[in-house]
Amino acid sequence: MKKRTFDIIVILLIAILLIILNQFDLLEKSAKLMFIPILAFYFIGQYSERKFQK
């Protein structure tokens, strides 16, 4: 899998997750929940940097 394809997939997953959280009004109720996906995608980004290094 190319890095660009991986990046597009991750961006789509983030968008879908945020839309779902917004539909359930979880983003407005607690700001703490916003850090969970950010932290998860930070580690996914670290993994992709190591895996797709040139």
Phi and psi restraints in degrees (range 20) as a CNS / XPLOR table:
assign (resid 1 and name C) (resid 2 and name N)
       (resid 2 and name CA) (resid 2 and name C) 1.0 -80.1 20.0 2
assign (resid 2 and name N) (resid 2 and name CA)
       (resid 2 and name C) (resid 3 and name N) 1.0 157.2 20.0 2
assign (resid 2 and name C) (resid 3 and name N)
       (resid 3 and name CA) (resid 3 and name C) 1.0 -63.1 20.0 2
assign (resid 3 and name N) (resid 3 and name CA)
       (resid 3 and name C) (resid 4 and name N) 1.0 -38.7 20.0 2
assign (resid 3 and name C) (resid 4 and name N)
       (resid 4 and name CA) (resid 4 and name C) 1.0 -63.3 20.0 2
assign (resid 4 and name N) (resid 4 and name CA)
       (resid 4 and name C) (resid 5 and name N) 1.0 -41.7 20.0 2
assign (resid 4 and name C) (resid 5 and name N)
       (resid 5 and name CA) (resid 5 and name C) 1.0 -63.6 20.0 2
assign (resid 5 and name N) (resid 5 and name CA)
       (resid 5 and name C) (resid 6 and name N) 1.0 -43.5 20.0 2
assign (resid 5 and name C) (resid 6 and name N)
       (resid 6 and name CA) (resid 6 and name C) 1.0 -61.8 20.0 2
assign (resid 6 and name N) (resid 6 and name CA)
       (resid 6 and name C) (resid 7 and name N) 1.0 -43.3 20.0 2
assign (resid 6 and name C) (resid 7 and name N)
       (resid 7 and name CA) (resid 7 and name C) 1.0 -61.9 20.0 2
assign (resid 7 and name N) (resid 7 and name CA)
       (resid 7 and name C) (resid 8 and name N) 1.0 -42.5 20.0 2
assign (resid 7 and name C) (resid 8 and name N)
       (resid 8 and name CA) (resid 8 and name C) 1.0 -63.9 20.0 2
assign (resid 8 and name N) (resid 8 and name CA)
       (resid 8 and name C) (resid 9 and name N) 1.0 -41.8 20.0 2
assign (resid 8 and name C) (resid 9 and name N)
       (resid 9 and name CA) (resid 9 and name C) 1.0 -62.6 20.0 2
assign (resid 9 and name N) (resid 9 and name CA)
       (resid 9 and name C) (resid 10 and name N) 1.0 -43.5 20.0 2
assign (resid 9 and name C) (resid 10 and name N)
       (resid 10 and name CA) (resid 10 and name C) 1.0 -66.5 20.0 2
assign (resid 10 and name N) (resid 10 and name CA)
       (resid 10 and name C) (resid 11 and name N) 1.0 -40.5 20.0 2
assign (resid 10 and name C) (resid 11 and name N)
       (resid 11 and name CA) (resid 11 and name C) 1.0 -62.4 20.0 2
assign (resid 11 and name N) (resid 11 and name CA)
       (resid 11 and name C) (resid 12 and name N) 1.0 -42.2 20.0 2
assign (resid 11 and name C) (resid 12 and name N)
       (resid 12 and name CA) (resid 12 and name C) 1.0 -64.1 20.0 2
assign (resid 12 and name N) (resid 12 and name CA)
       (resid 12 and name C) (resid 13 and name N) 1.0 -40.2 20.0 2
assign (resid 12 and name C) (resid 13 and name N)
       (resid 13 and name CA) (resid 13 and name C) 1.0 -63.6 20.0 2
assign (resid 13 and name N) (resid 13 and name CA)
       (resid 13 and name C) (resid 14 and name N) 1.0 -41.7 20.0 2
assign (resid 13 and name C) (resid 14 and name N)
       (resid 14 and name CA) (resid 14 and name C) 1.0 -61.6 20.0 2
assign (resid 14 and name N) (resid 14 and name CA)
       (resid 14 and name C) (resid 15 and name N) 1.0 -45.5 20.0 2
assign (resid 14 and name C) (resid 15 and name N)
       (resid 15 and name CA) (resid 15 and name C) 1.0 -61.9 20.0 2
assign (resid 15 and name N) (resid 15 and name CA)
       (resid 15 and name C) (resid 16 and name N) 1.0 -45.1 20.0 2
assign (resid 15 and name C) (resid 16 and name N)
       (resid 16 and name CA) (resid 16 and name C) 1.0 -63.2 20.0 2
assign (resid 16 and name N) (resid 16 and name CA)
       (resid 16 and name C) (resid 17 and name N) 1.0 -43.7 20.0 2
assign (resid 16 and name C) (resid 17 and name N)
       (resid 17 and name CA) (resid 17 and name C) 1.0 -62.0 20.0 2
assign (resid 17 and name N) (resid 17 and name CA)
       (resid 17 and name C) (resid 18 and name N) 1.0 -44.6 20.0 2
assign (resid 17 and name C) (resid 18 and name N)
       (resid 18 and name CA) (resid 18 and name C) 1.0 -67.7 20.0 2
assign (resid 18 and name N) (resid 18 and name CA)
       (resid 18 and name C) (resid 19 and name N) 1.0 -34.9 20.0 2
assign (resid 18 and name C) (resid 19 and name N)
       (resid 19 and name CA) (resid 19 and name C) 1.0 -65.3 20.0 2
assign (resid 19 and name N) (resid 19 and name CA)
       (resid 19 and name C) (resid 20 and name N) 1.0 -43.1 20.0 2
assign (resid 19 and name C) (resid 20 and name N)
       (resid 20 and name CA) (resid 20 and name C) 1.0 -63.4 20.0 2
assign (resid 20 and name N) (resid 20 and name CA)
       (resid 20 and name C) (resid 21 and name N) 1.0 -45.6 20.0 2
assign (resid 20 and name C) (resid 21 and name N)
       (resid 21 and name CA) (resid 21 and name C) 1.0 -63.2 20.0 2
assign (resid 21 and name N) (resid 21 and name CA)
       (resid 21 and name C) (resid 22 and name N) 1.0 -36.0 20.0 2
assign (resid 21 and name C) (resid 22 and name N)
       (resid 22 and name CA) (resid 22 and name C) 1.0 -69.3 20.0 2
assign (resid 22 and name N) (resid 22 and name CA)
       (resid 22 and name C) (resid 23 and name N) 1.0 -36.5 20.0 2
assign (resid 22 and name C) (resid 23 and name N)
       (resid 23 and name CA) (resid 23 and name C) 1.0 -64.4 20.0 2
assign (resid 23 and name N) (resid 23 and name CA)
       (resid 23 and name C) (resid 24 and name N) 1.0 -32.5 20.0 2
assign (resid 23 and name C) (resid 24 and name N)
       (resid 24 and name CA) (resid 24 and name C) 1.0 -91.6 20.0 2
assign (resid 24 and name N) (resid 24 and name CA)
       (resid 24 and name C) (resid 25 and name N) 1.0 8.8 20.0 2
assign (resid 24 and name C) (resid 25 and name N)
       (resid 25 and name CA) (resid 25 and name C) 1.0 56.7 20.0 2
assign (resid 25 and name N) (resid 25 and name CA)
       (resid 25 and name C) (resid 26 and name N) 1.0 30.9 20.0 2
assign (resid 25 and name C) (resid 26 and name N)
       (resid 26 and name CA) (resid 26 and name C) 1.0 -81.8 20.0 2
assign (resid 26 and name N) (resid 26 and name CA)
       (resid 26 and name C) (resid 27 and name N) 1.0 -23.5 20.0 2
assign (resid 26 and name C) (resid 27 and name N)
       (resid 27 and name CA) (resid 27 and name C) 1.0 -72.8 20.0 2
assign (resid 27 and name N) (resid 27 and name CA)
       (resid 27 and name C) (resid 28 and name N) 1.0 -30.2 20.0 2
assign (resid 27 and name C) (resid 28 and name N)
       (resid 28 and name CA) (resid 28 and name C) 1.0 -85.1 20.0 2
assign (resid 28 and name N) (resid 28 and name CA)
       (resid 28 and name C) (resid 29 and name N) 1.0 -29.1 20.0 2
assign (resid 28 and name C) (resid 29 and name N)
       (resid 29 and name CA) (resid 29 and name C) 1.0 -74.9 20.0 2
assign (resid 29 and name N) (resid 29 and name CA)
       (resid 29 and name C) (resid 30 and name N) 1.0 -41.1 20.0 2
assign (resid 29 and name C) (resid 30 and name N)
       (resid 30 and name CA) (resid 30 and name C) 1.0 -143.4 20.0 2
assign (resid 30 and name N) (resid 30 and name CA)
       (resid 30 and name C) (resid 31 and name N) 1.0 118.5 20.0 2
assign (resid 30 and name C) (resid 31 and name N)
       (resid 31 and name CA) (resid 31 and name C) 1.0 -72.3 20.0 2
assign (resid 31 and name N) (resid 31 and name CA)
       (resid 31 and name C) (resid 32 and name N) 1.0 -18.6 20.0 2
assign (resid 31 and name C) (resid 32 and name N)
       (resid 32 and name CA) (resid 32 and name C) 1.0 -64.3 20.0 2
assign (resid 32 and name N) (resid 32 and name CA)
       (resid 32 and name C) (resid 33 and name N) 1.0 -31.3 20.0 2
assign (resid 32 and name C) (resid 33 and name N)
       (resid 33 and name CA) (resid 33 and name C) 1.0 -68.5 20.0 2
assign (resid 33 and name N) (resid 33 and name CA)
       (resid 33 and name C) (resid 34 and name N) 1.0 -20.4 20.0 2
assign (resid 33 and name C) (resid 34 and name N)
       (resid 34 and name CA) (resid 34 and name C) 1.0 -69.8 20.0 2
assign (resid 34 and name N) (resid 34 and name CA)
       (resid 34 and name C) (resid 35 and name N) 1.0 -25.0 20.0 2
assign (resid 34 and name C) (resid 35 and name N)
       (resid 35 and name CA) (resid 35 and name C) 1.0 -79.4 20.0 2
assign (resid 35 and name N) (resid 35 and name CA)
       (resid 35 and name C) (resid 36 and name N) 1.0 -20.1 20.0 2
assign (resid 35 and name C) (resid 36 and name N)
       (resid 36 and name CA) (resid 36 and name C) 1.0 -64.4 20.0 2
assign (resid 36 and name N) (resid 36 and name CA)
       (resid 36 and name C) (resid 37 and name N) 1.0 -52.7 20.0 2
assign (resid 36 and name C) (resid 37 and name N)
       (resid 37 and name CA) (resid 37 and name C) 1.0 -66.3 20.0 2
assign (resid 37 and name N) (resid 37 and name CA)
       (resid 37 and name C) (resid 38 and name N) 1.0 -34.0 20.0 2
assign (resid 37 and name C) (resid 38 and name N)
       (resid 38 and name CA) (resid 38 and name C) 1.0 -63.0 20.0 2
assign (resid 38 and name N) (resid 38 and name CA)
       (resid 38 and name C) (resid 39 and name N) 1.0 -43.3 20.0 2
assign (resid 38 and name C) (resid 39 and name N)
       (resid 39 and name CA) (resid 39 and name C) 1.0 -65.5 20.0 2
assign (resid 39 and name N) (resid 39 and name CA)
       (resid 39 and name C) (resid 40 and name N) 1.0 -43.1 20.0 2
assign (resid 39 and name C) (resid 40 and name N)
       (resid 40 and name CA) (resid 40 and name C) 1.0 -62.1 20.0 2
assign (resid 40 and name N) (resid 40 and name CA)
       (resid 40 and name C) (resid 41 and name N) 1.0 -45.3 20.0 2
assign (resid 40 and name C) (resid 41 and name N)
       (resid 41 and name CA) (resid 41 and name C) 1.0 -73.5 20.0 2
assign (resid 41 and name N) (resid 41 and name CA)
       (resid 41 and name C) (resid 42 and name N) 1.0 -21.9 20.0 2
assign (resid 41 and name C) (resid 42 and name N)
       (resid 42 and name CA) (resid 42 and name C) 1.0 -62.9 20.0 2
assign (resid 42 and name N) (resid 42 and name CA)
       (resid 42 and name C) (resid 43 and name N) 1.0 -45.9 20.0 2
assign (resid 42 and name C) (resid 43 and name N)
       (resid 43 and name CA) (resid 43 and name C) 1.0 -70.6 20.0 2
assign (resid 43 and name N) (resid 43 and name CA)
       (resid 43 and name C) (resid 44 and name N) 1.0 -32.6 20.0 2
assign (resid 43 and name C) (resid 44 and name N)
       (resid 44 and name CA) (resid 44 and name C) 1.0 -64.5 20.0 2
assign (resid 44 and name N) (resid 44 and name CA)
       (resid 44 and name C) (resid 45 and name N) 1.0 -39.5 20.0 2
assign (resid 44 and name C) (resid 45 and name N)
       (resid 45 and name CA) (resid 45 and name C) 1.0 -64.0 20.0 2
assign (resid 45 and name N) (resid 45 and name CA)
       (resid 45 and name C) (resid 46 and name N) 1.0 -40.1 20.0 2
assign (resid 45 and name C) (resid 46 and name N)
       (resid 46 and name CA) (resid 46 and name C) 1.0 -62.4 20.0 2
assign (resid 46 and name N) (resid 46 and name CA)
       (resid 46 and name C) (resid 47 and name N) 1.0 -42.7 20.0 2
assign (resid 46 and name C) (resid 47 and name N)
       (resid 47 and name CA) (resid 47 and name C) 1.0 -62.2 20.0 2
assign (resid 47 and name N) (resid 47 and name CA)
       (resid 47 and name C) (resid 48 and name N) 1.0 -44.0 20.0 2
assign (resid 47 and name C) (resid 48 and name N)
       (resid 48 and name CA) (resid 48 and name C) 1.0 -68.3 20.0 2
assign (resid 48 and name N) (resid 48 and name CA)
       (resid 48 and name C) (resid 49 and name N) 1.0 -34.4 20.0 2
assign (resid 48 and name C) (resid 49 and name N)
       (resid 49 and name CA) (resid 49 and name C) 1.0 -62.4 20.0 2
assign (resid 49 and name N) (resid 49 and name CA)
       (resid 49 and name C) (resid 50 and name N) 1.0 -43.1 20.0 2
assign (resid 49 and name C) (resid 50 and name N)
       (resid 50 and name CA) (resid 50 and name C) 1.0 -68.5 20.0 2
assign (resid 50 and name N) (resid 50 and name CA)
       (resid 50 and name C) (resid 51 and name N) 1.0 -40.1 20.0 2
assign (resid 50 and name C) (resid 51 and name N)
       (resid 51 and name CA) (resid 51 and name C) 1.0 -74.8 20.0 2
assign (resid 51 and name N) (resid 51 and name CA)
       (resid 51 and name C) (resid 52 and name N) 1.0 -35.7 20.0 2
assign (resid 51 and name C) (resid 52 and name N)
       (resid 52 and name CA) (resid 52 and name C) 1.0 -106.9 20.0 2
assign (resid 52 and name N) (resid 52 and name CA)
       (resid 52 and name C) (resid 53 and name N) 1.0 23.7 20.0 2
assign (resid 52 and name C) (resid 53 and name N)
       (resid 53 and name CA) (resid 53 and name C) 1.0 -63.6 20.0 2
assign (resid 53 and name N) (resid 53 and name CA)
       (resid 53 and name C) (resid 54 and name N) 1.0 144.8 20.0 2
